[in-house]
Amino acid sequence: MCAVKVLFATAELAPLVRVGGLAAAAAGLADELRRTGVDLEIVLPDYSGLALTGEETVDLDVVEWAAPARARRGTTADGLDVTLVDVPGIARPHPYLQPSGEGWHDNDERFFRFSAAVAALARARRPDVVH
């Protein structure tokens, strides 16, 4: 029997990107899904250009307002297999906040573009489930 393929998109994942409880919850869910045999692809915004080994890059076919978009898949120094999505404006020193503590003025647009890129990745990968 083939494993269920799940594309798991999240804004945070411990230990890579941790702001609050979402990072721990996403990591715990990912660990449990893998433990049960799910073929899991974790997708995160490419906030910092994190180095990946064995990296494969693909351009994503997104709507014009989300372009250009690309995905980098590989393994982090911590041994996590991840896919990092780069869209205009996503790279920032903090996922949500400016150094002043104010939210980035374009957070809504940044994460709309990320979502469009995840949808394009799902069309390309054709998983059984997108979460």
N, CA and C of each residue as an Amber inpcrd file, in Angstrom:
protein
   393
   0.8390000  -1.1800000   0.0000000   0.0000000   0.0000000   0.0000000
   0.8870000   1.2480000   0.0000000   0.5380000   2.2250000  -0.8320000
   1.3020000   3.4600000  -0.9270000   0.9270000   4.3990000   0.2090000
   1.9190000   5.1350000   0.6740000   1.6820000   6.1290000   1.7230000
   0.8770000   7.2910000   1.1540000   0.0840000   7.9020000   1.9850000
  -0.6450000   9.1090000   1.6150000   0.3640000  10.2440000   1.4790000
   0.2620000  11.0180000   0.3940000   1.1490000  12.1610000   0.1730000
   0.4680000  13.4260000   0.6700000   1.1450000  14.1300000   1.5910000
   0.6020000  15.3530000   2.1710000   1.5720000  16.5070000   1.9400000
   1.0430000  17.6040000   1.4070000   1.7850000  18.8510000   1.3020000
   1.3610000  19.6900000   2.4970000   2.2880000  19.9400000   3.4130000
   1.9960000  20.5830000   4.6930000   2.6260000  21.9690000   4.7100000
   1.8170000  23.0030000   4.5160000   2.3130000  24.3810000   4.4730000
   2.0980000  25.0520000   5.8220000   3.1350000  25.7320000   6.3030000
   3.0590000  26.4300000   7.5830000   3.9730000  27.6510000   7.5560000
   3.6120000  28.6650000   8.3280000   4.4380000  29.8690000   8.4120000
   5.6000000  29.7030000   9.3850000   5.4920000  28.7080000  10.2910000
   6.5180000  28.4580000  11.3010000   6.6980000  26.9580000  11.4920000
   7.9170000  26.5660000  11.8560000   8.2120000  25.1720000  12.1650000
   9.4460000  25.1400000  13.0550000   9.2860000  24.5890000  14.2630000
  10.4310000  24.4560000  15.1730000  11.3660000  23.3900000  14.6280000
  12.6470000  23.5620000  14.6750000  13.3930000  24.6770000  15.2520000
  13.7570000  25.7590000  14.2310000  13.2830000  25.6600000  12.9940000
  13.7290000  26.5750000  11.9380000  13.2050000  27.9970000  12.0850000
  11.9150000  28.1280000  12.2750000  11.2690000  29.4310000  12.4080000
  10.3110000  29.3260000  13.5790000  10.6420000  30.0180000  14.6610000
   9.8450000  29.8990000  15.8810000   9.5350000  31.2910000  16.4250000
   8.2540000  31.6310000  16.4180000   7.8190000  32.9010000  16.9870000
   6.9150000  32.6270000  18.1850000   6.0310000  31.6660000  18.0410000
   5.0950000  31.3410000  19.1140000   4.7620000  29.8620000  19.0840000
   3.5750000  29.5430000  19.5260000   3.1650000  28.1520000  19.6490000
   2.9590000  27.4280000  18.3300000   2.7190000  28.1680000  17.2470000
   2.5100000  27.5360000  15.9450000   3.6980000  26.6710000  15.5530000
   4.9180000  27.1300000  15.8080000   6.1260000  26.3890000  15.4150000
   6.1730000  25.0180000  16.0750000   5.8800000  24.9640000  17.3730000
   5.8970000  23.6880000  18.0980000   4.7520000  22.7930000  17.6510000
   3.5700000  23.3780000  17.4520000   2.4120000  22.5880000  17.0190000
   2.6480000  21.9950000  15.6320000   3.1750000  22.7860000  14.7120000
   3.4470000  22.3020000  13.3600000   4.4990000  21.1940000  13.3790000
   5.5580000  21.3740000  14.1700000   6.6040000  20.3470000  14.2590000
   6.0510000  19.0590000  14.8570000   5.2300000  19.1750000  15.8960000
   4.6390000  17.9840000  16.5120000   3.7280000  17.2410000  15.5600000
   2.9020000  17.9730000  14.8160000   2.0130000  17.3390000  13.8420000
   2.8170000  16.6760000  12.7290000   3.8410000  17.3560000  12.2450000
   4.6820000  16.7840000  11.1950000   5.3560000  15.4940000  11.6760000
   5.8840000  15.5080000  12.8850000   6.5230000  14.3030000  13.4350000
   5.5330000  13.1510000  13.5260000   4.3330000  13.4280000  14.0010000
   3.3280000  12.3740000  14.1560000   2.8710000  11.8390000  12.7910000
   2.6870000  12.7170000  11.8320000   2.2940000  12.2580000  10.4920000
   3.3670000  11.3560000   9.8950000   4.6270000  11.7570000  10.0280000
   5.7150000  10.9110000   9.5140000   5.7570000   9.5690000  10.2500000
   5.5410000   9.6080000  11.5770000   5.5790000   8.3780000  12.3670000
   4.5210000   7.3800000  11.8930000   3.3970000   7.8870000  11.4170000
   2.3240000   7.0050000  10.9610000   2.4770000   6.6020000   9.4980000
   3.5800000   7.0180000   8.8660000   3.8630000   6.5740000   7.5090000
   3.4290000   7.5130000   6.4050000   3.0030000   8.7100000   6.7430000
   2.6050000   9.6820000   5.7330000   3.8420000  10.1940000   4.9980000
   3.7360000  10.2900000   3.6720000   4.7890000  10.8820000   2.8340000
   4.5730000  12.3930000   2.8950000   5.3570000  13.0850000   3.7230000
   5.1110000  14.4790000   4.0790000   6.1180000  15.4120000   3.4280000
   5.6100000  16.4490000   2.7680000   6.4570000  17.5310000   2.2630000
   6.0800000  18.7930000   3.0360000   7.0090000  19.2790000   3.8500000
   6.7830000  20.4910000   4.6430000   7.2090000  21.6950000   3.8190000
   6.3120000  22.6870000   3.7410000   6.5510000  23.8840000   2.9460000
   6.5110000  25.1040000   3.8660000   7.5700000  25.8860000   3.8100000
   7.7110000  27.1090000   4.6210000   8.0640000  28.2910000   3.7240000
   7.7280000  29.5080000   4.1590000   8.2460000  30.6710000   3.4500000
   9.7760000  30.7120000   3.5720000  10.4330000  31.1670000   2.5300000
  11.8910000  31.2840000   2.5310000  12.2660000  32.6490000   3.0980000
  12.1440000  32.7870000   4.4190000  12.3910000  34.0650000   5.0880000
  13.8370000  34.5210000   5.0020000  14.7870000  33.5650000   5.0160000
  16.1900000  33.9700000   5.1840000  17.1790000  33.3170000   4.2310000
  16.7010000  32.6220000   3.2230000  17.6310000  31.9740000   2.3040000
  18.4380000  30.8720000   2.9650000  17.8100000  30.1410000   3.8700000
  18.4490000  29.0600000   4.6080000  19.1640000  28.0890000   3.6620000
  20.3880000  27.7110000   4.0040000  21.1520000  26.7670000   3.1920000
  20.5360000  25.3770000   3.2700000  20.4460000  24.7190000   2.1250000
  19.9290000  23.3600000   2.0430000  20.9320000  22.4970000   1.3000000
  21.1080000  21.2680000   1.7560000  21.9420000  20.3310000   1.0100000
  21.0430000  19.5200000   0.0890000  21.6150000  19.0840000  -1.0220000
  20.8430000  18.3100000  -1.9890000  19.7110000  19.1260000  -2.5880000
  19.9230000  20.4120000  -2.7060000  18.8570000  21.3320000  -3.1050000
  18.4030000  21.1340000  -4.5440000  17.0810000  21.1110000  -4.7030000
  16.4350000  21.1180000  -6.0150000  15.5560000  22.3610000  -6.0650000
  15.6380000  23.1110000  -7.1560000  14.8650000  24.3430000  -7.2910000
  13.9090000  24.2250000  -8.4640000  12.6930000  24.7510000  -8.2680000
  11.7000000  24.7610000  -9.3330000  10.9990000  26.1170000  -9.3380000
  10.8180000  26.6850000 -10.5330000  10.0250000  27.8970000 -10.6720000
   8.5610000  27.5010000 -10.6110000   7.7490000  28.3340000  -9.9510000
   6.3340000  28.0330000  -9.7730000   5.4870000  28.9170000 -10.6850000
   4.4780000  28.3220000 -11.2820000   3.5660000  29.0250000 -12.1710000
   2.4620000  29.6620000 -11.3410000   2.6500000  30.9500000 -11.0190000
   1.7020000  31.6700000 -10.1720000   1.0740000  32.8230000 -10.9490000
  -0.0070000  33.3600000 -10.4030000  -0.6320000  34.5340000 -11.0000000
   0.3540000  35.6980000 -10.9550000   0.1420000  36.6780000 -11.8260000
   1.1010000  37.7720000 -11.9810000   1.4030000  38.5070000 -10.6770000
   0.3970000  38.7410000  -9.8270000   0.6110000  39.5090000  -8.5980000
   1.4440000  38.7510000  -7.5590000   1.6580000  37.4630000  -7.7730000
   2.4710000  36.6650000  -6.8470000   3.8430000  36.3240000  -7.4230000
   4.1070000  36.7530000  -8.6380000   5.3350000  36.3800000  -9.3370000
   6.4720000  37.3660000  -9.0380000   7.6890000  36.8670000  -9.1890000
   8.0830000  35.4900000  -9.4740000   8.0670000  34.6440000  -8.2030000
   7.8940000  33.3590000  -8.3820000   7.8730000  32.4360000  -7.2410000
   8.7060000  31.2030000  -7.5850000   9.4120000  30.7180000  -6.5670000
  10.1900000  29.4910000  -6.7550000  10.2080000  28.7090000  -5.4540000
  10.4720000  27.4290000  -5.5770000  10.5640000  26.5490000  -4.4140000
  11.9240000  25.8660000  -4.4270000  12.5260000  25.7940000  -3.2330000
  13.7940000  25.0850000  -3.0460000  13.5360000  23.9360000  -2.0820000
  13.8360000  22.7260000  -2.5180000  13.6370000  21.5480000  -1.6760000
  14.9900000  20.9390000  -1.3580000  15.1870000  20.5960000  -0.0610000
  16.4420000  19.9900000   0.3520000  16.4310000  19.7110000   1.8420000
  17.6140000  19.5050000   2.3980000  17.7590000  19.1400000   3.8040000
  18.5200000  20.2320000   4.5420000  17.9920000  20.6290000   5.7060000
  18.6390000  21.6560000   6.5230000  19.8200000  21.0550000   7.2740000
  20.6150000  21.9100000   7.8910000  21.7410000  21.4530000   8.7140000
  21.2560000  20.5950000   9.8800000  20.0010000  20.8020000  10.3260000
  19.4120000  20.0040000  11.4100000  18.8690000  18.6620000  10.9310000
  18.9720000  18.3970000   9.6220000  18.5040000  17.1350000   9.0820000
  17.0300000  17.1030000   8.7150000  16.3870000  18.2690000   8.6320000
  14.9780000  18.3210000   8.2560000  14.8410000  18.4680000   6.7470000
  13.9950000  17.6560000   6.1420000  13.6780000  17.8000000   4.7280000
  12.5500000  18.8150000   4.6090000  12.8030000  19.9050000   3.8880000
  11.8200000  20.9700000   3.7550000  11.8100000  21.5190000   2.3360000
  10.7300000  22.2060000   2.0240000  10.6300000  22.9960000   0.8090000
  10.4300000  24.4380000   1.2380000  11.2890000  25.3280000   0.7480000
  11.2160000  26.7510000   1.0710000  10.7180000  27.5070000  -0.1510000
   9.6860000  28.3270000   0.0510000   9.0670000  29.0610000  -1.0450000
   9.4670000  30.5300000  -0.9710000   9.9760000  31.0320000  -2.0870000
  10.3670000  32.4340000  -2.1950000   9.3900000  33.1520000  -3.1170000
   8.7800000  34.2010000  -2.5930000   7.9050000  35.0880000  -3.3570000
   8.3110000  36.5180000  -3.0130000   7.9150000  37.4950000  -3.8210000
   8.3040000  38.8780000  -3.5260000   7.9000000  39.3140000  -2.1140000
   8.8860000  39.8490000  -1.3890000   8.6440000  40.4070000  -0.0720000
   8.6510000  39.4330000   1.0870000   8.7770000  38.1290000   0.8490000
   8.6720000  37.1610000   1.9540000   9.9210000  37.1700000   2.8330000
  11.0840000  37.4290000   2.2470000  12.3310000  37.4080000   3.0210000
  12.4010000  38.6150000   3.9470000  12.4560000  38.3450000   5.2340000
  12.5230000  39.3900000   6.2500000  13.2850000  38.8370000   7.4520000
  13.8750000  39.7140000   8.2760000  14.5900000  39.2310000   9.4620000
  13.6500000  38.6410000  10.5170000  12.3910000  39.0160000  10.5170000
  11.3690000  38.4320000  11.4020000  10.1490000  38.1540000  10.5290000
   9.5070000  37.0150000  10.7020000   8.3810000  36.6860000   9.8230000
   7.2510000  37.7090000   9.7970000   6.9560000  38.3300000  10.9320000
   5.7660000  39.1750000  11.0200000   6.0250000  40.6130000  11.4360000
   7.1170000  40.8610000  12.1750000   7.3090000  42.1610000  12.8270000
   8.5530000  42.9020000  12.3480000   8.4370000  44.2180000  12.2820000
   9.5650000  45.1010000  12.0310000  10.3730000  45.2330000  13.3250000
  11.6000000  45.7450000  13.2590000  12.3880000  45.9410000  14.4820000
  11.6730000  46.7960000  15.5370000  10.7820000  47.6820000  15.1080000
  10.0320000  48.5310000  16.0460000   8.9640000  47.7690000  16.8180000
   8.6730000  46.5390000  16.3940000   7.6080000  45.7550000  17.0200000
   6.2870000  45.8630000  16.2800000   6.2100000  46.7710000  15.3230000
   5.0090000  46.9010000  14.4850000   5.0110000  45.8010000  13.4390000
   3.8280000  45.3740000  13.0440000   3.7350000  44.3990000  11.9680000
   4.2060000  44.9960000  10.6530000   4.7600000  44.1460000   9.7830000
   5.1370000  44.6200000   8.4470000   3.8690000  45.1150000   7.7620000
   3.9390000  46.2480000   7.0900000   2.7590000  46.8550000   6.4610000
   2.1430000  45.9770000   5.3740000   2.9160000  45.0610000   4.8250000
   2.4380000  44.2390000   3.7140000   2.3050000  42.7550000   4.0810000
   2.1200000  42.4450000   5.3500000   1.9960000  41.0370000   5.7490000
   0.8940000  40.3240000   4.9880000  -0.2470000  40.9860000   4.8040000
  -1.3410000  40.3320000   4.0880000  -0.9160000  39.9630000   2.6730000
  -0.2920000  40.8900000   1.9590000   0.1480000  40.6350000   0.5930000
   1.2190000  39.5570000   0.5310000   2.1660000  39.5850000   1.4620000
   3.2490000  38.5950000   1.4900000   2.6910000  37.1740000   1.6220000
   1.7510000  37.0180000   2.5480000   1.2230000  35.6750000   2.7850000
   0.1750000  35.2600000   1.7520000  -0.4810000  36.2170000   1.0780000
  -1.3210000  35.8790000  -0.0770000  -0.4250000  35.3090000  -1.1830000
   0.7360000  35.9600000  -1.4220000   1.6640000  35.4560000  -2.4410000
   2.1980000  34.0790000  -2.0610000   2.5420000  33.8900000  -0.7770000
   2.9880000  32.5720000  -0.3090000   1.8990000  31.5330000  -0.5820000
   0.6530000  31.8690000  -0.2670000  -0.4560000  30.9280000  -0.4820000
  -0.6290000  30.5910000  -1.9620000  -0.4870000  31.5830000  -2.8330000
  -0.5770000  31.3330000  -4.2730000   0.5380000  30.3930000  -4.7270000
   1.7300000  30.5790000  -4.1610000   2.8570000  29.7110000  -4.5110000
   2.6320000  28.2860000  -3.9970000   2.0510000  28.1430000  -2.8110000
   1.7450000  26.8060000  -2.2850000   0.7190000  26.1230000  -3.1860000
  -0.2750000  26.8740000  -3.6510000  -1.2690000  26.3060000  -4.5670000
  -0.6010000  25.8350000  -5.8600000   0.3290000  26.6210000  -6.3830000
   1.0570000  26.2280000  -7.5930000   1.9060000  24.9860000  -7.3360000
   2.5320000  24.9300000  -6.1720000   3.3270000  23.7530000  -5.8120000
   2.4370000  22.5180000  -5.7090000   1.2480000  22.6790000  -5.1500000
   0.3070000  21.5610000  -5.0420000  -0.1220000  21.0820000  -6.4310000
  -0.3330000  22.0120000  -7.3570000  -0.6770000  21.6020000  -8.7310000
   0.4650000  20.8070000  -9.3490000   1.6990000  21.2060000  -9.0680000
   2.8560000  20.5210000  -9.6360000   3.1120000  19.1670000  -8.9710000
   2.9850000  19.0920000  -7.6490000   3.3160000  17.8730000  -6.9020000
   2.1640000  16.8670000  -6.8600000   0.9390000  17.3680000  -6.9310000
  -0.2700000  16.5370000  -6.9200000  -0.3520000  15.6240000  -5.6760000
  -0.2640000  16.2170000  -4.4820000  -0.3840000  15.3960000  -3.2710000
  -1.8340000  14.9320000  -3.0820000  -2.0220000  13.9660000  -2.2030000
  -3.3680000  13.5150000  -1.8630000  -4.0810000  14.5500000  -0.9930000
  -3.3070000  15.2350000  -0.1380000  -3.8670000  16.2040000   0.8030000
  -2.9630000  17.4300000   0.8420000  -3.5900000  18.6210000   0.8990000
  -2.8580000  19.8680000   1.1360000  -3.3530000  20.3950000   2.4590000
  -2.4190000  20.6330000   3.3890000  -2.7960000  21.1100000   4.7150000
  -2.0040000  22.3450000   5.0630000
